[in-house]
Amino acid sequence: DVKVTQSSRYLVKRTGEKVFLECVQDMDHENMFWYRQDPGLGLRLIYFSYDVKMKEKGDIPEGYSVSREKKERFSLILESASTNQTSMYLCASSFFGVGQPQHFGDGTRLSIL
Amino acid sequence: GDSVTQMEGPVTLSEEAFLTINCTYTATGYPSLFWYVQYPGEGLQLLLKATKADDKGSNKGFEATYRKETTSFHLEKGSVQVSDSAVYFCALGVYGGSQGNLIFGKGTKLSVKP
């Protein structure tokens, strides 16, 4: 089975801190994705990557950056955390190509105080 | 542009009732279609998929048929259980950009009462 592992299930940080969310997949997938999920808004794509060191902006990239130094690892960085970034963050991975399903981690519930 | 519209919830049913969650889409080309399920406190799990017109995806008693003529991919189950309580997402696999991006509906919360 595909395994997508997010480093933390719950995280509490303070306003202004730099926050790192880590995601690792074990299926040699080319694509990796970061979403945030908020009540009433569904899933919104923050960033995605289709290869090592490659990244593309999603729908809501402001206030975030990403890093993909190795194929299996995709990190989401909140440069200076703000309270409006309190949310559930979901990482996903997939093979390259239309019709490929994405496989999700269990999510990180991040609270910014 | 490409989009997915699914029925708003929440949907509340009694155990053993019939379930339908509607999903319609707008897309260019021939998209792939997916249903995902999210149980409380967890990430999304792939429930079923269909890659071409008239394909039927099925899993765990759930079914959905890819209807090109009505641009729909409705999720059905003949007899729901309490354990089916979750949020269900319809998703569309699109062409262009990075191959592998999905467009998700907003989700439909299902509660099944004993």
Interface residues (C-beta under 8 A of the other chain):
Chain A: V4 E30 N31 F33 G40 L41 G42 L43 L45 F48 Y50 E56 L90 A92 S94 F95 F96 G97 V98 G99 Q100 P101 Q102 H103 F104 G105 D106 G107
Chain B: P31 S32 F34 Y36 G41 E42 G43 L44 Q45 L46 K49 T51 F89 G93 V94 Y95 G97 S98 Q99 G100 N101 L102 F104 G105 K106 G107
